[in-house]
Amino acid sequence: MFETIRRLPSMNVSRPTVVFLGVGFVFGLSVSYLFVNTQDFKSNWESNYGRKSSRPVLHDAHDLEDAEGPASEVVFHSSEEDAHRGKYAVAKELAQNVRVLCWIMTGPQNHVSKARHVKATWGKRCNKLIFMSSKADKTLPAVKLDVKEGRDSLWGKTKQAFEYIYKKHLDDADWFLKADDDTYTIVENLRHLLQDKNTSEPIFFGHKFKPFVSQGYFSGGAGYVLSKAALTRQDNGGYEDVEMGKCMNKLEVEAGDSRDSVGRKRFFPFVPEHHLIP
């Protein structure tokens, strides 16, 4: 079989055409450059697409230590408003059956900028709310612990706080949540997690990190919750959450799995965008 190959005619481009195309390309490029560098275009582009956020990249609660909360008081809508009336029956019943004491680690520099907003919002959902600080504050109120402020004192502060709760509030709750003053907790969801758990068993829940401790330890920034049995087993430098994990491991308190039925996590140690955006 023979194939006939058809030869395409060669393209002859005249010199003036080449010059015209070259001049047109340079002219178009120059106009585009001038356009994108005009003030109006730059401001519109940066506002919509290109402006970098002035916020720092935040990865955990410690990165928020210098951040300040809103200046005005933050409050929930009233449960008596028409849109909310009658919707708290289930939550109230759950609060009676699953009693949660929430203690908040704070410091004098954060009493106004952070701690009071916890009190005004999710903190009121706890059966009992206590703030632990190095300075007393009747407006919160905050308990004065004999400890210095700073990261190196967090473990000592945590031990003193749990010791205080053990001595004075052991019978006020079935579960004991430790959280920071920049943590936000949906207390109803926490109770939903705990409602079928046995507070007489030594167990605690949180967001698990795996290094340093054989069974893992729970992030301090995300908060963690101890059963009453775990609190009664409790045994000054170091990282608070790691040392807490070592303590619980040594006392044979189980690091429980707080994920839901489809494997989704319930405790989050980082700022929301890092959990929502891979």
Protein Blocks (a to p, Z undefined) as FASTA:
>chain_A
ZZdddddddddddfklmmmmmmmmmmmmmmmmmmmmpmklmmmmmmmmmpccfbdcdfbf
mlmmmpccdfbdcddddfkbmklgoplmmmmmmmmmmccdddddddfklmmmmmmmmmmm
mmmmpmbdcdddfbdcfklpccdddddedjklmmmmmmmmmmmmmmmmmmmpfbdcdddf
kbccdfklmmmmmmmpcfkbccddddddfehianbpadfklopaddfklmmmpccecjfk
lmmmmmmmmnopacddfbdfkopafbdfbdfklmmpZZ
